Amino acid sequence: MLEAMTTPFDLVQPRRVLFGRERIRGIGDVVREHGNRCWVVTGSRPERASVVSDALVRAQIPHELWCASGEPTFDSVRDAAEAARAFGPDVVVAMGGGSVIDTAKAVAMLLTNGGDPLEYAEVVGDGKPVTQVSIPMIAIPTTAGTGTEATRNAVLKHSGKQVKVSLRSRWMMPEVVILDPFAMRGVPAHVAAASGMDALCQLIEAFVSCRANAWTDALCREGIPMAAEALPKVCRDPEDQDARAGMLLAACWSGVALANAGLGAVHGFAAVAGGVSDVPHGLICARLLALVCRANIEALERIPDSSKGLDKYRELAVLLTGNPQAKPLDGVAIIEELRDRLPLATGGITATVPVEQVVSGAQRASSMKGNPVVLPGEVLTAIWSDYAESFSARCAG
């Protein structure tokens, strides 16, 4: 315990978080603190952002609405940035899921740094550093999942190369985050389930990460049981305000945790799988999480002096079961049970995607750097084969 508290770390997180019911209605005052002209990004149903538009009208703040439909790509971000430059905002507000917020983060960065998004992209681009602070950005998540409201990157899909990559810089962190359960109204149960499993996955991967620190551990220790308890309630009763609030808080903590401790093999796979398919990111994570946890535990058990990694999985099992005597694999059983009773949509990656392509891409993914143990290619192949097999079985059923 003391060793973890004395290990040096850097921390990046949003400057201000507004949590609680009805916080969205005060967004006019929040925007006014940072500027006088606002560009609002929302999803394919712009009426859901009417609460923001109405508040800006009351505050007499000129604004323009941009609808970001589907996952952000380099082309869609170019179009959005061009529209934003034409309007000339000094504040960006994003109200939506991870795709909406990632679009807004990328645009806010491009408005001050200029250039093309591909210039700043990891892996497939030039990796040009971001040198200027983004214009102030306010994030209002409507799905409690990605945690992107509290991360320093925007994930974009490169359609030509069939991969998802990040634009990444501490200057891209949102200035303000508003966590209001009102924003989650109308979210379908299957979307809440996949998004919530993504948040839980991020908390778990950050907790067991080889780059974890005392700050992220504290957030994960609170967030893991909170998400595991709140998620089924949100899916069962979308009007449960307390469960919504709990999921929003846990998801935001997962963003802070992953931004500072990294992730692991689940997200290494998901970065590749999301590029070669249209399967929602959260659904991929939901189906892979137990498989990866089991593989990591088995790998750690075979390695001498791996007690630290196994201790984390043992504590994870305690957090999930409430049993102080729980063993690492008991936690995996709880993850499987939760996954199977949630209303997750069917979907997966078909056998037409070469296993070698997925495994080699996952090994190169930045998320893989945080995995608590290096998994050899044959283990990654087995994980992916199990995932594909379970998908085929579900379709047959």
C-alpha positions as CSV (number, residue, x, y, z in Angstrom):
1,M,0.0,0.0,0.0
2,L,2.7,2.5,1.0
3,E,4.8,1.6,-2.1
4,A,1.8,2.6,-4.3
5,M,1.4,5.9,-2.5
6,T,5.1,6.8,-3.0
7,T,5.3,5.9,-6.7
8,P,5.6,9.1,-8.8
9,F,2.9,9.9,-11.4
10,D,1.6,12.7,-13.5
11,L,-2.2,13.4,-13.4
12,V,-4.4,14.9,-16.1
13,Q,-8.1,15.4,-15.5
14,P,-10.9,17.9,-16.3
15,R,-10.5,21.2,-14.5
16,R,-14.2,21.3,-13.3
17,V,-16.9,18.7,-12.9
18,L,-20.5,19.7,-12.3
19,F,-22.4,16.6,-10.9
20,G,-26.1,16.3,-10.1
21,R,-29.6,16.7,-11.3
22,E,-30.6,19.8,-13.3
23,R,-27.0,20.9,-13.8
24,I,-27.4,21.2,-17.6
25,R,-29.9,24.0,-17.2
26,G,-27.2,26.3,-16.0
27,I,-25.0,25.8,-19.0
28,G,-25.5,29.3,-20.2
29,D,-23.7,30.7,-17.2
30,V,-20.9,28.1,-17.7
31,V,-20.4,29.0,-21.3
32,R,-20.4,32.7,-20.5
33,E,-17.4,32.1,-18.2
34,H,-15.4,31.0,-21.2
35,G,-16.7,32.9,-24.2
36,N,-19.5,34.5,-26.0
37,R,-20.1,32.4,-29.1
38,C,-20.8,28.7,-28.9
39,W,-20.6,25.8,-31.3
40,V,-22.8,22.8,-30.1
41,V,-22.1,19.3,-31.2
42,T,-24.8,16.6,-30.7
43,G,-25.8,13.3,-32.2
44,S,-28.3,12.2,-34.9
45,R,-31.3,13.4,-32.7
46,P,-30.6,17.1,-32.3
47,E,-33.8,17.5,-30.3
48,R,-32.1,15.9,-27.4
49,A,-29.8,18.9,-27.2
50,S,-32.8,21.3,-27.0
51,V,-32.1,21.9,-23.3
52,V,-28.7,23.2,-24.2
53,S,-30.0,25.4,-27.0
54,D,-32.8,26.8,-24.8
55,A,-30.3,27.7,-22.1
56,L,-28.0,29.4,-24.6
57,V,-31.0,31.4,-26.0
58,R,-31.9,32.5,-22.5
59,A,-28.3,33.6,-21.9
60,Q,-28.3,35.4,-25.3
61,I,-25.3,33.5,-26.5
62,P,-25.1,33.0,-30.3
63,H,-24.7,29.4,-31.2
64,E,-24.8,26.9,-34.0
65,L,-25.7,23.2,-33.9
66,W,-23.7,20.4,-35.6
67,C,-25.0,16.9,-35.8
68,A,-22.3,14.2,-35.6
69,S,-23.8,10.9,-36.9
70,G,-22.0,7.7,-36.4
71,E,-18.5,7.1,-35.3
72,P,-16.1,9.9,-36.0
73,T,-13.8,9.5,-39.0
74,F,-11.1,11.7,-40.4
75,D,-13.4,12.8,-43.1
76,S,-16.3,13.7,-40.7
77,V,-13.9,15.6,-38.4
78,R,-12.6,17.6,-41.4
79,D,-16.1,18.6,-42.4
80,A,-17.0,19.5,-38.8
81,A,-13.8,21.6,-38.3
82,E,-14.5,23.5,-41.6
83,A,-18.1,24.3,-40.4
84,A,-16.8,25.4,-37.0
85,R,-14.2,27.7,-38.5
86,A,-16.8,29.3,-40.6
87,F,-18.9,30.0,-37.5
88,G,-16.0,31.2,-35.4
89,P,-16.8,30.0,-31.9
90,D,-14.8,30.6,-28.7
91,V,-16.5,27.7,-26.8
92,V,-17.4,24.2,-27.9
93,V,-20.2,22.2,-26.2
94,A,-20.7,18.5,-26.8
95,M,-23.9,16.7,-25.7
96,G,-23.9,13.1,-26.7
97,G,-22.1,9.8,-26.5
98,G,-18.5,9.1,-27.0
99,S,-18.6,9.7,-30.8
100,V,-20.1,13.2,-30.3
101,I,-17.6,14.1,-27.6
102,D,-14.6,12.8,-29.5
103,T,-15.7,14.8,-32.6
104,A,-15.9,18.0,-30.5
105,K,-12.6,17.4,-28.8
106,A,-10.9,16.9,-32.2
107,V,-12.5,20.1,-33.6
108,A,-11.7,22.2,-30.5
109,M,-8.1,21.2,-30.9
110,L,-8.0,21.9,-34.6
111,L,-9.5,25.4,-34.1
112,T,-6.4,26.5,-32.3
113,N,-3.7,24.3,-33.8
114,G,-4.8,24.3,-37.4
115,G,-4.0,21.7,-40.0
116,D,-5.5,18.4,-40.9
117,P,-6.5,15.8,-38.3
118,L,-4.4,13.1,-39.9
119,E,-1.3,15.2,-39.2
120,Y,-1.8,14.6,-35.4
121,A,-2.9,11.0,-35.6
122,E,-1.0,8.1,-34.0
123,V,0.0,5.0,-36.0
124,V,-1.5,6.0,-39.4
125,G,-0.6,9.7,-39.4
126,D,2.4,12.0,-38.8
127,G,2.0,12.0,-35.0
128,K,2.5,15.8,-35.0
129,P,2.4,17.2,-31.4
130,V,-0.4,19.4,-30.3
131,T,1.2,22.6,-29.1
132,Q,-1.7,24.9,-28.5
133,V,-4.5,24.5,-25.9
134,S,-7.9,23.7,-27.4
135,I,-10.6,26.3,-27.2
136,P,-12.6,25.7,-24.1
137,M,-14.8,22.6,-24.4
138,I,-17.7,21.5,-22.2
139,A,-18.7,17.9,-22.3
140,I,-22.1,16.5,-21.4
141,P,-22.2,12.7,-21.7
142,T,-25.5,11.1,-22.5
143,T,-24.3,7.5,-22.3
144,A,-22.4,6.4,-19.3
145,G,-19.6,4.5,-21.0
146,T,-16.6,5.8,-22.8
147,G,-15.4,8.2,-20.2
148,T,-14.1,10.4,-23.1
149,E,-15.4,13.4,-21.2
150,A,-12.4,12.9,-18.9
151,T,-9.7,11.8,-21.3
152,R,-7.0,13.6,-23.3
153,N,-7.6,11.9,-26.7
154,A,-10.2,11.7,-29.5
155,V,-10.6,8.3,-31.2
156,L,-11.1,8.5,-35.0
157,K,-11.7,5.7,-37.5
158,H,-9.5,5.5,-40.5
159,S,-11.8,3.8,-43.1
160,G,-9.0,3.2,-45.6
161,K,-6.7,1.4,-43.2
162,Q,-9.6,-0.2,-41.2
163,V,-8.3,0.9,-37.8
164,K,-9.2,3.3,-35.0
165,V,-6.4,5.6,-33.8
166,S,-6.2,8.6,-31.5
167,L,-5.4,12.3,-31.6
168,R,-3.8,12.7,-28.2
169,S,-2.6,15.6,-26.0
170,R,-3.1,16.9,-22.5
171,W,-4.2,20.1,-24.2
172,M,-7.3,18.2,-25.5
173,M,-8.8,17.6,-22.0
174,P,-12.3,19.1,-21.7
175,E,-12.4,22.2,-19.6
176,V,-15.8,21.4,-17.9
177,V,-17.8,18.2,-17.6
178,I,-21.5,18.2,-16.7
179,L,-22.8,14.9,-15.3
180,D,-26.5,15.2,-15.1
181,P,-28.8,12.1,-15.1
182,F,-31.3,14.0,-17.1
183,A,-29.0,13.7,-20.1
184,M,-29.4,10.0,-20.2
185,R,-33.2,10.1,-20.8
186,G,-34.3,8.0,-23.7
187,V,-31.2,5.8,-23.9
188,P,-32.2,2.3,-25.0
189,A,-31.4,-0.5,-22.6
190,H,-29.0,-2.3,-25.1
191,V,-27.1,0.9,-25.5
192,A,-26.9,1.5,-21.8
193,A,-25.7,-2.1,-21.3
194,A,-22.9,-1.9,-23.9
195,S,-21.8,1.6,-22.7
196,G,-21.9,0.6,-19.1
197,M,-19.8,-2.5,-19.7
198,D,-17.3,-0.3,-21.5
199,A,-17.0,1.8,-18.4
200,L,-16.7,-1.2,-16.1
201,C,-14.0,-2.6,-18.5
202,Q,-12.1,0.6,-18.4
203,L,-12.2,0.7,-14.6
204,I,-11.0,-2.9,-14.4
205,E,-8.2,-2.6,-17.0
206,A,-6.9,0.7,-15.4
207,F,-7.0,-1.0,-12.0
208,V,-4.9,-4.0,-13.0
209,S,-2.7,-2.0,-15.4
210,C,1.0,-2.1,-14.9
211,R,0.9,1.7,-15.1
212,A,-1.7,2.1,-12.3
213,N,-1.0,4.6,-9.5
214,A,-2.5,5.6,-6.1
215,W,-4.8,8.1,-7.7
216,T,-6.3,5.9,-10.3
217,D,-6.5,3.0,-7.9
218,A,-8.6,5.1,-5.5
219,L,-11.1,5.9,-8.3
220,C,-11.3,2.3,-9.5
221,R,-11.8,0.9,-6.1
222,E,-14.9,3.2,-5.8
223,G,-16.0,2.9,-9.4
224,I,-15.9,-0.8,-10.0
225,P,-18.5,-1.9,-7.4
226,M,-20.6,1.3,-8.2
227,A,-20.8,0.4,-11.9
228,A,-21.4,-3.3,-11.2
229,E,-24.4,-2.4,-9.0
230,A,-25.8,0.5,-11.0
231,L,-25.6,-1.0,-14.5
232,P,-28.3,-3.7,-14.2
233,K,-30.6,-1.1,-12.5
234,V,-30.2,1.4,-15.4
235,C,-31.0,-1.3,-17.9
236,R,-34.0,-2.6,-15.9
237,D,-35.4,0.9,-15.1
238,P,-34.3,3.8,-17.3
239,E,-36.1,6.2,-14.9
240,D,-33.9,5.2,-12.0
241,Q,-32.2,8.6,-11.4
242,D,-29.8,7.3,-8.7
243,A,-28.6,4.5,-10.9
244,R,-28.1,6.9,-13.8
245,A,-26.1,9.2,-11.6
246,G,-24.0,6.3,-10.4
247,M,-23.2,5.2,-13.9
248,L,-22.3,8.7,-15.0
249,L,-19.9,9.1,-12.1
250,A,-18.3,5.7,-12.6
251,A,-17.9,6.3,-16.3
252,C,-16.2,9.6,-15.7
253,W,-13.9,8.0,-13.1
254,S,-13.1,5.4,-15.7
255,G,-12.0,8.1,-18.1
256,V,-9.7,9.7,-15.6
257,A,-8.3,6.3,-14.7
258,L,-7.6,5.2,-18.3
259,A,-6.1,8.6,-19.2
260,N,-3.6,8.2,-16.4
261,A,-3.1,4.5,-16.0
262,G,-3.7,3.2,-19.5
263,L,-5.8,0.1,-20.5
264,G,-5.1,-3.4,-21.5
265,A,-5.7,-6.2,-24.0
266,V,-9.4,-5.8,-24.2
267,H,-9.0,-2.3,-25.6
268,G,-6.0,-3.5,-27.7
269,F,-8.4,-5.9,-29.5
270,A,-11.2,-3.4,-29.6
271,A,-9.1,-0.8,-31.4
272,V,-8.6,-3.3,-34.2
273,A,-12.1,-4.8,-34.2
274,G,-13.8,-1.4,-34.3
275,G,-11.8,-0.6,-37.4
276,V,-12.8,-3.7,-39.4
277,S,-16.5,-3.7,-38.3
278,D,-19.5,-1.6,-37.3
279,V,-19.9,-3.5,-34.0
280,P,-20.3,-1.0,-31.2
281,H,-17.1,-0.5,-29.1
282,G,-18.9,-1.3,-25.8
283,L,-20.3,-4.5,-27.1
284,I,-16.8,-5.7,-28.2
285,C,-15.5,-4.9,-24.7
286,A,-18.4,-6.6,-23.0
287,R,-17.7,-9.8,-24.9
288,L,-14.0,-9.8,-24.4
289,L,-13.6,-8.7,-20.8
290,A,-14.0,-12.0,-19.0
291,L,-11.9,-13.8,-21.6
292,V,-9.0,-11.4,-21.2
293,C,-9.2,-11.3,-17.4
294,R,-9.0,-15.1,-17.3
295,A,-6.1,-15.2,-19.7
296,N,-4.2,-12.6,-17.7
297,I,-4.8,-14.5,-14.4
298,E,-3.6,-17.8,-15.9
299,A,-0.5,-16.1,-17.4
300,L,0.4,-14.4,-14.1
301,E,0.1,-17.7,-12.3
302,R,2.7,-19.1,-14.5
303,I,5.2,-16.3,-13.9
304,P,7.5,-16.2,-10.9
305,D,7.3,-13.0,-8.8
306,S,4.0,-11.9,-10.3
307,S,2.2,-11.6,-6.9
308,K,1.5,-7.9,-7.4
309,G,-0.5,-8.6,-10.6
310,L,-2.4,-11.5,-8.9
311,D,-3.1,-9.4,-5.9
312,K,-4.8,-6.8,-8.0
313,Y,-7.1,-9.5,-9.6
314,R,-7.7,-10.9,-6.1
315,E,-8.8,-7.5,-4.9
316,L,-10.9,-7.0,-8.0
317,A,-12.7,-10.2,-7.1
318,V,-13.3,-8.9,-3.6
319,L,-14.7,-5.6,-5.0
320,L,-17.1,-7.5,-7.4
321,T,-18.2,-10.2,-5.0
322,G,-18.1,-8.5,-1.6
323,N,-16.4,-11.6,-0.3
324,P,-13.0,-10.8,1.4
325,Q,-11.9,-14.4,0.8
326,A,-12.6,-14.3,-3.0
327,K,-10.1,-15.7,-5.4
328,P,-9.1,-14.0,-8.7
329,L,-11.3,-16.3,-10.9
330,D,-14.3,-15.5,-8.7
331,G,-14.2,-12.0,-10.1
332,V,-14.2,-13.4,-13.7
333,A,-17.3,-15.4,-12.8
334,I,-19.1,-12.2,-11.7
335,I,-18.2,-10.5,-14.9
336,E,-19.6,-13.4,-16.9
337,E,-22.8,-13.4,-14.9
338,L,-23.2,-9.7,-15.3
339,R,-22.6,-9.9,-19.1
340,D,-25.0,-12.7,-19.6
341,R,-27.9,-11.0,-17.7
342,L,-27.6,-7.6,-19.4
343,P,-29.7,-6.8,-22.5
344,L,-26.6,-6.7,-24.8
345,A,-27.3,-6.7,-28.5
346,T,-26.1,-9.6,-30.6
347,G,-23.1,-8.8,-32.7
348,G,-19.5,-9.7,-33.2
349,I,-16.7,-10.0,-35.7
350,T,-17.2,-12.7,-38.3
351,A,-14.8,-15.3,-39.4
352,T,-14.0,-13.3,-42.6
353,V,-11.6,-11.1,-40.6
354,P,-8.2,-12.9,-40.5
355,V,-7.2,-13.8,-37.0
356,E,-3.6,-12.9,-37.8
357,Q,-4.7,-9.3,-38.7
358,V,-6.6,-8.8,-35.5
359,V,-3.8,-10.3,-33.3
360,S,-1.0,-8.4,-34.9
361,G,-3.0,-5.1,-34.8
362,A,-3.8,-5.7,-31.1
363,Q,-0.2,-6.3,-30.3
364,R,0.7,-2.9,-31.8
365,A,-2.2,-1.0,-30.2
366,S,-1.2,1.6,-27.6
367,S,-3.7,0.2,-25.1
368,M,-1.8,-3.1,-24.9
369,K,1.1,-1.3,-23.1
370,G,-0.9,-1.3,-19.9
371,N,-1.8,-4.9,-19.8
372,P,-0.4,-6.4,-16.5
373,V,1.4,-9.2,-18.4
374,V,2.7,-9.6,-21.9
375,L,0.4,-12.1,-23.6
376,P,2.2,-14.1,-26.4
377,G,0.6,-14.4,-29.8
378,E,-0.8,-17.9,-29.3
379,V,-2.7,-16.7,-26.2
380,L,-4.1,-13.7,-28.0
381,T,-5.1,-16.0,-30.9
382,A,-6.9,-18.2,-28.4
383,I,-8.7,-15.3,-26.9
384,W,-9.9,-14.1,-30.2
385,S,-10.9,-17.5,-31.4
386,D,-13.0,-18.0,-28.2
387,Y,-14.6,-14.6,-28.9
388,A,-15.4,-15.5,-32.5
389,E,-16.7,-18.9,-31.5
390,S,-19.0,-17.5,-28.9
391,F,-20.4,-15.0,-31.4
392,S,-21.1,-17.9,-33.9
393,A,-22.8,-19.8,-31.1
394,R,-25.0,-16.8,-30.2
395,C,-26.0,-16.3,-33.9
396,A,-26.8,-20.0,-34.2
397,G,-28.9,-19.9,-31.1
